[in-house]
Amino acid sequence: MGDFRPRTVWLGHPEKREQRYPRNVINNQKYNFFTFLPGVLFNQFKYFFNLYFLLLACSQFVNELRLGALYTYWVPLGFVLIITIVREAVEEVRCFLRDKEVNSQIYSKLSTRGEQIHTHTRVINMRSCFLRTDQLDGETDWKLRLPVSCTQRLPTAADLLQIRSYVYAEEPNIDIHNFIGTFTREDGDPPVNESLSIENTLWASTVIASGTVVGVVVYTGKELRSVMNTSNPRHKIGLFDLEVNCLTKILFGALVVVSLVMVALQHFAGRWYLQIFRFLLLFSNIVPISLRVNLDMGKMVFSWMIRKDSKIPGTVVRASTIPEQLGRISYLLTDKTGTLTQNEMVFRRLHLGTVAYGMDSMDEVQSHVFSAYTQVNMLISNMNTTGSLSATKVRKTISSRVHEAVKAIALVHNVTPVYESNGVTDQAEAEQHYEDTCRVYQASSPDEVSLVQWTESVGLTLVGRDQSSMQLRTPSGQILNFTILQIFPFTYESKRMGIIVRDETTGEITFYMKGADVVMAGIVQYNDWLEEECGNMAREGLRVLVVAKKSLTEEQYQDFEARYVQAKLSVHDRSLKVATVIESLEMEMELLCLTGVEDQLQADVRPTLEILRNAGIKVWMLTGDKLETATCTAKNAHLVTRNQDIHVFRPVTTRGEAHLELNAFRRKHDCALVISGDSLEVCLKFYEYEFMELACQCPAVVCCRCAPTQKAQIVRLLQERTGKLTCAVGDGGNDVSMIQEADCGVGVEGKEGKQASLAADFSVSQFKHLGRLLMVHGRNSYKRSAALSQFVIHRSLCISTMQAVFSSVFYFASVPLYQGFLIIGYSTIYTMFPVFSLVLDKDVKSEVAMLYPELYKDLLKGRPLSFKTFLIWVLISIYQGSIIMYGALLLFESEFVHIVAISFTSLILTELLMVALTVQTWHWLMIVAELLSLACYIASLVFLHEFIDVYFIATLSFVWKVTAITLVSCLPLYILKYLRRRFSPPSYSKLTS
């Protein structure tokens, strides 16, 4: 259970294991039964806000500090804690149920006593199978997995336990694309050693899409690749919450100052230190405990509105604590493939160097393929007649060149045709007759499928494939059989794939390869058109692959195979040794053709990017594609406008080169930047500050050939260097790191699975929904939260100001003005609904917000909740609290108890009237909240006879006094607001008129 180590696993002999391994269970819970309550309470009270109210509530157990009933402080605090505990408990239960579902999955265990049913894992095939890995790497296409060849000759699966064999596996690591191991059978003569690689493995969290599997469990529990690749996402705290927390600290400072002033005016007489604590308790409403409750409930409402918006269907809110972040995004970082583009590949171009075929000339390719196979058939007939082909000279015509290119494309891939049952023909019969209507192509890349579908459209169809052979059907219906001798899968490091096949008709052995032009240029024979045509096709937005071949003699192949098998059996540095052997073949290959595949843009990508740009949001595109394709997509999507220049950062490898290129870029203005991942790494290594300063000034940035870790690094640097909020958008597993690192992560449910969507804070079904998510919901959430927080602070400051005035009038005595019940009722029953109804307010209609995205730009400065607006509301609160208290003191007649009736009623009416004057767009629920709160207060007067003179309230004198105080407290503010709007209207005033 200590450090990860390699292991040897014996088949059917658990007693031979050399070390202990983790239990085969996963646990994603933050707490257990015993740590839940202490853990939740610790996480709550480690923050200043809640700790402050806990200390206040505990102080009421000291008789000398008590100011009224205990429930005055404990009920609000308990309410906040109960909401938090219930929310955490629900999340823990959901997590427990998810873990239980995974840990309770049924599997069959093969043992000497037969098959036994157990739980906690999956696994089990006596032939190749297909695998879906979308929940592991974000790729939706099926992947072929191969069995250990020496075990396929056993009569039954139970015989696996009778042989003396074991599996040696490398230590657990996070790499899901590689595996190093060996399978050894010792009871043979000689002993059999077979290398194991990624093609022989099934990781946990993957699904067997076709066939069944018998396997050996090598890794369990925390050693699983899926567990090791699951990083704990950072707990995101919204910038708005941090700003509110800062304001509460300022309020606490004001509370301390007011308490000290009150004691100082008493000349620190008597036990003045106790008086300080009593004043701190008396004015504790300056820091409102209801602020956190209102904001949390507001976030829930905003999240509900996003989910229920019919104009962005399928949107999911996974982080309901940060909807305000959507209203202040300054940088949007987006993936390209599957996010801006559809990830639907369409074959567009075949280039042979001297001739190119587009979509309008594919019938010519089809004609050449048909002509080539007709000529081959004639040659075979001639060979049968004369017994030799030497008399026939075949010139390499255009038909033969096209035929060679099409045949290479039809062979060099990892695509497998799968025949599905259609209700009339069963799978076996369909596969036997290669029925086109039942055939579905499966591969690990949509590019591969598009190429094979294209070869089918021009006459050469892939009709069958297994582990060792491949079948093609010619235009005449003839079946060509090829034996697969070796296959070299595509990797992100090699950027190419190859295959060695033997034509069963002629016995020829051919090595086919395809890959990116940057690596293939050094592999193929010299030519003068490859680089130019690759650039031309990339500028059209096409994804380019270079296809080449090399003929091998039997002796050449046998020599290669011996060296290749030896390298694969190596345990140390296997990848390097294997690559070295393969590179011995990759020399002087014959260049056959270039293929161009187009990935079309998603719906409404251009108008969405234009909206974001007009809103003041800078968009950076981070992609793994090549530079030319990324640049073309940026132009095609209007990420870079037509009147903007593009500076393509030259490849740099040294500090000096990076310095020169940065100086060249510094001389340009209003210019978009395009840079590769390698050059970016060099710049960040030597000139991080200078590069980020220049890049942040660009209207748009395109980073191509980006690794997933680089994407996350760019997000982190933007946050550190600019201090602005970032939003990352992606659809694949390689975007998860970027999404989790950003202040707001948005996942698009694309064809690469749901991994990005599940890891994101917000999930959308299409990129175009991002515009409404930010312009409408983000803007409204931020402005509403700002208004709500300021009103809650205003509500608490008013009553604290009244208490301060009351104490100063009565010789700075620390005597509460209102009983605890009245204070709780004021902030809950009487004013909570009207104040909280501000979450429904809006300054402009959603259609206007989408039509004028410039309105969003105003929010980036943080003006709705700033120190200026906070100070204004503090002054308003002091003014209104003073007017209400002094008015009550001046207008009360003979009974002192009338002061409470006049001041408390005026306070409630003032708050209700302030809400009404603040509302910009009335909602029927706002009217209900106002009337309901007023009705509740009037009805509750019957029960408040101990605190308020009910008979006095029924007099006409009370009515005019309360009316006068309320008007004096609100009318001047309304006049000032009207004059301000008249002479300094807001930016959206013309849009609302």
N, C-alpha and C positions, 0 to 999 in steps of 0.2 A: 504493500500500500504506500510505499515511499516514492522514490524517484521512478520515472518511467524507464523501463529497460526492455531490451529485446527478449523474446521468449521462444521456447520450443514446446509445441503442443502435440502430444501423441494421440493418434486416433484410437479411441476406445479404451484408453488407459489413463484415467484421471489421476491415479496414484503416482504417476511419473512426473507430475508437474513440479517445476523447480521453484516456484514462488507463488505467493498469494496474489489474487487479483480482486479488483473491486466487485461488489455485488452488482448484478445486472439490473439496476434500477436507476431512474433519474429523479432528481428532486430540484424543482425550480422555486420552492417556497422560500420566503424570506424569514419566516418564523416557524416554530413548532408549537405544540399545545402549551408548553411551559414558558416559552419566551415571548409569546404573542403580546400579552398585555404589557409586560415590562418594556418590550421593544417598541411598541407603539407609543407608549407614554414618554419614553426617552426621546424618540424622534420628534415628538411634539414639543417637549419642554426644553429641548436644546436650542430653540430659537427664542429670541428676545421677547417677541410679542406674547406668546403663550406663557412663558416663564414669569413675565411681569404680572399677568392676571392671577397666576397660581399663588404668587407671593402675597398679592392683595387679599385673595380669598383666605389664605392661611392666617393672615394677620388678624382676621376677625375673631379668631379663637382667643386673642388676648383682650381681656376686658377693658383695659385702658385705651385700646385702639378701636374698639368696636363702635361703628356708626350705623346702628340700625340692625335689622334682622340678618341672619347669616345667608338666607336665600338671595339677598340682594346681589351678592357676589358669586355664590356657588351655583345658582341656577343658570346664569348665562355661560359660565365656564363649563359646567356639566353638559349643557346643550351642545357646545362646540366639540367637546371631547366625545360625546356619544355619536355625533355625526361622523367624526373621524374614525372612531373604533369600528362602527358599522361598515363604513366604506372599506377599510382595510380588511375586515373580516370577510366581506363579500369577495374581494380580490383574492384573498388567501384560499377561500373555499373553491373558487373557480380554478385557481392554480392547482390545488390538490386534486380536483376532479380530472383536470387535463393530465396530470402526472399519473393518476390511478388508471386512466384509460390506456395510456401507453404502457405502463408497467403490468397491466393485466392482459396484454395481448397473448393469444394462444399460439403455441408452436408445438411441433412434434419432435421429440427427442429420440434419436436412434440409439439403442443400446443392445447389449447382448441378450436382454430379456424381451426384445422387440421394441415396438414404438410405444412411447409413453407420452401422454399429454401433460404439458407444463405451461407455465406462464412466464412473462417478462421479456420475451424477445421474438424475433422472426428469423427465419432462414429455412431453405431447403431446395438436384437435377442431374439428370444423367445426360444432358445435352445442353447446347447453348440456350440462352434466354435473353429477354429484353428487360431493361431496367428503366424506371422513371426516377429522375433525381431532382425534380423541380423544387422540393423542399430543402434540398441540401445546397445546390449551386444555382438555383433559379432557372435552369434550362428545362424546357418542357418536352424536348424531343427524346425519343427512346434511345438507350445506349445498349450495345451488344456486349454481353458478358459470356466468357468462355470457360469451360470446365478444365480441370487437370486432365491431360490427354491419357496418361497411363492408367487412370482409374476407370476409363470408359470401357475397358475390355472386361471388367468384372461382370459376372452374370447378374447379380442383384446388389442393391444398395447395402444389404446386411453383410455382404462380403467385405465391405470396407473395414469392418471390425476384426476380420480374421487375418488381415495382412499386417505386417510389421512396418509401420510408416509414421512419419511425423511431418509437421509443418514448422519451419523456422520463419519467424516474422520479425521485422524491425520494431524498434521501440515506438510507442504511440506518438503521433505528431499531428499537426493541424492540416497537413497537405492532403486534400481530398482528390487530387489529380494524379497522385503517384503512390506506389506501394512497392516495397522490396521484400521479397521472401523466396523461399525455396521449398519444394515438396520432395521428400526423400523416402524411397521404398527400399528397405534393407533386406527383405526376404527374397529378392530376385538375384539372378546371377547373370551379369553383374548387377550391383545395386543401381537403381534408377534415380537420377537427380533431374528435377524439372524446375525451371525458374517460374516464379509467380510475380505477376505485375498487376497493374490496375485493372486489366481486362479479366482477371480471375477473382475479383473482389466484389462484395456487396456491402456497402456501408449501411449502418442503421439509418432510419428515417427515409430510406428509399423504398420504392414499391416495385415488386416483380410484375411487369406488365404482360409477360407472355412466358408460359412454361412453369416448371417447378424447379426447386433447387435443393440439393443436399450439400451442406457445407460444414466447415469446422469453425467454431466460435473462437476468435482470436482476441478480440477486444470487447470489454464490457464496461458498463457504468461510466465513470468519469473519463475512461480512456477511449470512449467512442469518438470518432471523427466529428460527428454532429455536435456532441457536447463540447469538445475542445474548440470548435469553431463558433460556439455561441458565446459571444462577448456580452457581458452585462451592460446594457445601454445606460448611459449616464442619466441621472435624474435631472430633468430639465426644469429649471426655475425661470419663469417668464421675466422679462425685463420690467414689465408692468408691476409684478409682485415685488421686485427689488426696489422699485421707485416708491411703492406704497410703504414698504418696510422702512425706507429712509425717512419718509414723512412721519411715520409713527415715532421714530426716534427723535425727530424734531419736536413732536408734540410732547413726548416724555420730557425732553429738556425744558420745554415751556412749563410743564407741570411742576418740575423741580424749582424753577425760577419763581413761579407764582407762590408756591408754598414757602420758599425762603423769604419772599417779600412780605407775605402775611405775618410771619414770625418776627421779621425785622421791625415791622410797624408796631409790634407789641413790645419792642425793645428787648427781645429775647428773655422775657420775664419768666420766672418759674422754671418748670421742666420743659424748656423750649424744644428740646430734641424730640419729646413725645408729641408736641404740637406740630412739628414738621411732618411726622408720620400721619397724624390725624388729617392735616391738610392734604397730604398726598392721597389719602383715601377719599377725602371729601371731593377733590377735584379729579378723581381717577377717570371720570367720564371724558376728560380731554382726549385720552387714548381709547377710542371706542372698541369694545370687544366684539360688537356686532359687525364691524367692518369685514373681518375675515369670513363670517357666516354669509353676509350678503354677497361678497365677491365670489365665494365658492358656489353659491346657488346661482349666481348670474352666469358663471362659466357653464354650469349644467344646462341652463336655458339656451345659451349661445350654441352649445354642441348639439342640442336637440333641434334647433333651427337649421343648422347645417345639414343634419341627417334628413330632415323632412323637406328640404328644398327640392321641388320637382324639376327644377331647371338644371340641377347637377345630380341626376339619379345615381345611386350606388356609392355615394360619398360616405365614408365611415370616419368617425372621430375616435381615435384610439388613445389620445392624450387630451382629456377634457380640461386639463389645468392650464393650457397655454393658447386658448383661441385668440387672445389679444395680440399674440405675436404675429398673427397673420396680417395685422393692420399696420405693421411697421417694418416690413421687409425692405432692405436696401440692395441686397445681392441675391440673385436667383441662380443656382448652379444646377444645370440639367444634363442628364445623359442624352445621347443621341439615338442610338438604335433601340427601337421599341418605345421610346418616350416621345421624341420629336418625329420619328419615322415609324412606320407600321410594322416593321419586322416581317413583312411579306415580300419575299424576293421574287423578282421577275427577270428572266433572262432577256437582255437587251442587245448584246453585241458579241460577235465572234470575229476576232481579228487574226489574220494569218500573216501579217507583215506587208504583203503586196496587195491584199484585198481584204475588205471588211464587210460583214453581213449584219444588217440591222433587222428590226422587227418586220420591215416591209419587204425583205428579201430572203426570209427563211425558207420560202418555197424553192429557192435556188440551192440552198444547202441540202434540202430533202432530195432534190433531183440528183445532186452530186453523190450523195450517199447511195441512192438507188443505182446510179450508174457504176459506182465503184464495186458494189457487190455483184452486179451483173457481169462486170469484167472479170472479177475473181472467179465466178462460176464458169465463165468461158475458158479461163486459164486452166482450171481444174479439169474441164472436159478435154482440153488440148493435152494436158499431162497424161490423162488416162489413155488418150489415143496414141501419143508419141512416146510415152514413158519418160519424158524429160521436159523441163521448162527452159532448158538452155537455149533452144532455138527461138524462144519468144523474148524479145526485148521490150520491157515495160518501162516506158518513160514516165517520170514522176509528174503526172498531170495535176491540174487544179482539183480534179475529182479525187485523186488519191490523197492529196494533201488534206482536203476537207474530211475525207474518210478517216485518215489517221488521227486528226484532231478530235472528231466526234467519238471514235472508238476509245481514245485515251480518256476523254471526259466521262464516257460510260463505264470505265473500269476503275479510275483512281478516285475512290470515295469510300465511305463507310456506310452507305445506304443499303438497307435490306428491304426487299418487297415483302409485304405481309398480305396474305389473302384472307379476307373476312367473309364470313357467311352472310349471304343475302336472302336467306329464306328459301331459295330454290336449289342452290348448289352448296353443298357443305364445304368446309375449308379444305379438306384433303382433296376433294375432287377439283375444287377451284385451283388449288396449287398444282395439281397434276396437269391440268389443261391450260394453266397460266391465263385465266380469264381476266381481261382488262377491267371489267366492271367490278371485280372483287378486290383488286390490288390497291394497296395503300403503301406508300413509301415512308419508312421510318429512318431517321438519322439524328445525330447529335447537333446538327446545324441546319437551319433552313436554307442556307446557301447550297449545301450539298443536294438537298431535295430538288431545288429549282433547276440545278444543272442536269440531274437525271431525268426530270420531267421534260426538259428541253430535248435531250437526246431521244426520248420517246417520241416527241412531236415531229422529229425529223427522220424517224424510221428505225432507230437502233434502241431497242427496249430492253431494260433490265427486268428479267422475268423470274429469276431465281438466285438465291445466294444462301450459303451456309458458311460454316467455319473454314472450309477448305476449298470451296469452288464457287463459281459464278456463271450464270447463264445469260446470254444476250440473244435477242431475237432480231433477225435482219428484216428488211422490208419485204423480202419474199417469203418470210415465215420460217426460215431455217434457224435452228437453235445452235449457237456457238457456245462451246464449253471451254471454260478457263479454270485452271487449277491455281488457287491462291497459295503461293509458296511463302511469302512474307508480307506483312503489312506494318507500316510505320505510322502510327496515328499522329494527327495534328496536335501540337502543343503550343502554348503561348510563347515559349522560349524559341522553338525552332521555326515557327510561323510557316510550316509546310507539312505535307503528308505525302507518303509514297507507298507503292505496292509493287510487288514482284509477282507476275503471273506467267503461267505456261499455257500457250494455245494448244489445246488437245488435238486440233486438226493438223497443225504444222509442226508442233513440238518446239516452237520458238519460245524463248524465255525473254521477257521484256520487263524492264524497270520503268514504271511511270511515276511521275512526281508533279505535284502542283503546289503553289505557294505564293506568298507575297513577292512583289517585284524586288523589294529591297534585299531579299535573301536569294532569290532565283537568278538575279542578274550575275552573281558570281559563280553560279553553277552551270548555266547553259553556255553553249559555244558562242564565240564572238558574233555580234550582230550590230547593225547600226540603226535599228528602229524600235527596240524594246523600250528604252527609257522614254522616248518621245511619245510613243503611242500610249504607254501607261499613264503619262501625265495628261494627255488629251482625254482619255476615257475617264480619268478621275475628275477632271474639271467638269465633266458632264454629270457628275454625281453618281458614277458607277463604281461598284466594288470590284476591283480587278484581281484576277488570278492568272498566274503564268503556268502553262502546262508544258511539260517536256518529257522525253523518253530516252531510254538507253537500252540497246540490245545486249544480252549477255550470252556467252557460250556456257555449256554445261560445266566445263571446268572452272570458269570464273564464278559461277554461282555456288558450286560445291566448296570452293575455297572461302567464299564470303560466308556461307552458312556455318562452316566450322568455327570461324572466328566470332560470328555473331552469337552462336549458342554458348560459347565459352564466356563471352562478355556478359550475357544475361544471367549466367550462374554465379557471377561475382556478387558478393554481399557488400563489399566496400567500394564506393565510387562507381556503382553500377551504371548510373545515368551517363557519366562521363565516358566510360569505356564503351558503352553501347553506341553513343553518339559518334565516337571516333571511328568505330567500325563502319557505321552507316555512311559517314562522310567519305570513306574510301570509294564508295560507289558514285557519290554526287560530284562527278567531274566530267566536263566536256559532254554534257547531255544535249540532245537535239531539241531545239526550241520548236514546239508545234504550233501554239496559238496563245492568244489572250482571250479570256472570257470577261464579260462585263455584266454584272447583275445590279439591278436597281432596287433600292429600298425606298418606297414612296412615303411622302410625308403623312402624318396623322391629320385628321380632319381639323380645319380651322387653326392650324398651328401659326400661320402668318398673322391673322388678326389678333390672336392671343398674345404673341410676342410684341406686336405693335402696341397693344393696350399696356403691357408691362413696361415697355420702354417709355411711353407717354406718362406713366405713373411715377417715373423717376427711379425705376428699378433697373439696375444693371444686370444683364444676363450673361453668364459664363457657361459655355458648353464644354463639358469634359467627356471625352470619348476615347475608346481604344482603337478607333479606326485610323487609317492612314491620313496624312496631312492633306492631300489633295481632296479626298472624299469629304473630310470634315469641313474644309474650306468651302467646297461646293454646296454642301448641305446648309452651311451657315448663310450663304448667299441666297439659296433657294428658299429658305425659311424666312428670309428678311431679318435674320438676326443682325446682319450687317446691312445697313441701308445702301441704296444705290450711290448716294453722293459721298459715302465714306470710303477712305482709302484703307487698304489692308496691308499691314506690315507682317511679312512672314519671317519669323525669327530663324536665322540661319542655324544649322546644326553646329553646336559648340561642344567641345570636350575638355577645354582647359580654362583656367582663370583668365588668361589674357584674351582668348577669343570671346569669352562672355563679356569682358569689360568693353571691348571694341563694339560688340553688337548692341550692348545696352546704350552706349553713347550714340550709336546710329539711330536707335529707336527713340532716344530722348529728344532728338531734333524734330520729330514729327508731332503734329497736333491733331486732335480729333481723329485718331486713327485706330482701327481695330487691330488686335494682336492675335496672331496664330503662332503657336509654339508647340513643339513636340515634348513628350515626357522626358526624354533623355536630356534635352537642352534645359528644360525646366529644372531638372535635378541639379545640374551644374550651376545654374544661376542661384538657386536657393542655397546651395552649399557655400558659395563665395560672396554673393551679393543679395542676400535675402531682403534686407530693408530697401535697397535701391530698386530691386525688381518689383516688389509689392507696391512701392510708391508709384512707379510708372504704370503698372498694370491696373491699379485702382483708378487711374485717370482715364483709362480707355473706355469708350462707349460699349465695347463688347470684347470678350476674350474667348478664344477657342484653344483648348488644350487637347491635342491628339496623342494617340499612343499612350494613354494614361493608365497606369495600374490602379486597382482599387485603393491601395494604401495612399497613392498620390492624390486621389480625389479627396480623401478625408484630410490629408495634410493641407491641401489648398483651402478647404473650408476652415480649418483651424487657424491658418495664417490670416485669412480675411477677418476672422473674429478678433484676433489679437492685434492686428495692425490698424484696423479701422474702428473697432468698437461698435460696428453696426450689426444689425440682425441679418442672418443668412437663412436661406431656404434652399434645401436640396431636393431635387426631383429625379426619380429613377424607377425602373421597372424590373431590374434583374438582381440576382444575388450579389453581383459585383458592385452594386450601388448601395448596399446595406451600410457599409462603413461610413460613406459620405452622408447618408440619410440620418444615421444616429449621431453623427458629429455636429450636424447643423442645428441652429436654434429651432427651426421648424423642418421636419422631414415629411415629405409627401411621396407616397408610393403610388405608382400607376399599375393597375392590374393588367399587365400585358401578356404576351405569349411566352415570356420567360418565367412564368409561375407567379406565386404570390409572396415570395420571400421578402421582396422589398416592401410590398404592401403591408405585410404583417409586422415588419420592423419599423414602419413609419408612424408618425404622430397623426397624420391624416392620410386617407386613402381615397383616390379618385379613379374613376373608370377610364377617363380620357384626359389628355393634357389640356384640352381647351377649357375644361372645368376649372382650371387653376385661376383663370381670369376672374370669374365670379366669386370664387372662394376668397380671393384677396381683396378685390375691389369692393365687394358688397359685404360679405360676412366678416372679413378681417377688419375692414373699416368700421362697421357698426359695432363689433365686439369691443374694439379699443375705445371708441368714443363713448359707448354706453357704460363701460366699466369705469372710465374716467369720471363721468357725470355721477355714477352711483357712489363711487368712493368719496367724492367731494361732498355729496349730500349727506352721507353717513357721518363724515367728519363735522360738517356744518351742524347737523342735528345734535351731536354730542357737545360741540363747543358752545352752542347756545345755552344748554342747560348748565354747563360748567361756568359760563360767564355769569348767568343769573345767580348761581351759588356764590361766586366770588363777590358780586355786588352786594348780595344779602349779608355775607359775612363782614364786609368792610363797613356797611352801615351799622351793624350791631357790634362795633368795637372789635372787628377781626376775630370773632368767635368761630370756632370750628363746629358749627351747629348745622346739620343738614336741613335744607329748605323743604325737601319732599321726602316722604316715606319711601322705603324700598319698593313697595308695590307700585307706586305711581311712576317711579323711574323705569321699572321693568315694563310696565304697561305703555309708557311713552315711546320706548324704542321698539316695541313689538306690536301690540294690538292697535295702537292709535296712529302710528306713522309708518309702520313697516311696509304695508302693502302699497301705499302711494309712492314711497321712495323706491321700493323695489320695482315698481311698474316702469321706472325709467329704462329698464332693460328692453322695453318695447319701443322706445322712442327712436326716431330717425330724422336727420336733417334734410335728406333728399331721398327720392324714390330710388329703388334699386336700378331701374332702367337708366336714370340720370347718372348714377354712379358708374355704370358700365359705359355710358356714352361719353362721359367726361372723366377719364382716369386721372386727369391732372388734380382732381380733388384729393386723391390718395397721397399726392406728393406733400400736401400740407401736414400730414400725420407724421412724416419722417422726422420732423423737427421736435416731436413730442410735446406740442403746445397744448393739447387737451388736458394733460396733467403735468404741469410744470411748477416750479417754485413761484412763478408769477401768479398763476391761477390759484395755487394753494394759498398764497398770501391774500389774494382778493377775497377768497371764501373765509379766511380767518377774520379779516376785517369786517365782512358782512355778519359773521357769527357774533363777534364782539358788539357790533352796533345793535343788532336785533336783540341779543340777550340783555344788553344794558337798557334799551328802550322798554322792553317788556317788564324788567324788574323795577326800574325806577318808576315806570308808569303805574305799576301795581302799588308801589309804596306811596305814590302821590295821590292816587284815586281811591284807595280804600277808605272807608268811613270810620266806623267805631270799632268793629270787630277785627282783631288781628288775623283770624282764620280766613278772612276774605282775601287776604293777600295771596294765599295758595290758590283759591278759586280763580281769581282774576289772572294771575300769572300763568298758571298751568293751562287754563283754557286758551289764553292768548298764544301761548307757546305752540299748542297743537294746531290752532287755526293758522298761525304764521307758517308752520311747516307745510300744511296742506296747501296754503296759498302759494308758497314758494315753488312747490312742485308744479302746480298749475301754471305759474308764470314761466317756468323753465321748459315745459313740454313744447316741442316744435311740431310734432305730428301726433294728433290724438288717436288713441286706440280705445276701443270700447271697454277693455279691461282697466284702463287708467281711470275712466269715469266711475266704473264700479268700485275700484279701490278707494277713490276719494270719498264717495258716498258711503261705502261700507265702513270706512274708518270713522267718519263723522258720526254715523249711526251707532257704532259700537261705543263711542265715547258718551254720547247722550244716554244710551241705554245703561251704561255702567255707572252713571251718576247715582243710581238708586243704591248701589253697593258701596259707594264711596262716601257715605254720610259721615264716617268717622274722620275723614280727612278734609272733606269739602262741605260747606254749608249749602245743602241742596235748595233750601228755601230762598237763599240769597241769589242763587243762579237763576231762579224763576222770575226775578224782578227786572223791570225795564232798565233800572240803573246799571245793573250788571251787564246787560246787553250792550248799552252804548259805550261803557267803559272798555269792554273787551274789543268792541268794533274800532274804537278810536286807537287803542294801543296797536291793534293788528294793522290798521291802515298806516299809522305812522312808521311802523317797523318795515312795511313792504312797499308802500307807494313811492317813497323817494328812490328806492332801488330800481323799481320798474321804470321810473322816469329816466334815470341815468342809463338804464339798459336801452331804452327807446332812443335816446339821443345818440348813444354810441352806435347803434345799428343804423341810425340815420346818416351820421357823418363819417362812420368808419365801418361800413357793412362787411360781413364775412365774404369769402371768395365765392360761395355758392348762392349768394342772395339773388342774383339774376336768374339762376336756374330754378328757384322755388317760386318766383313771381308768376 
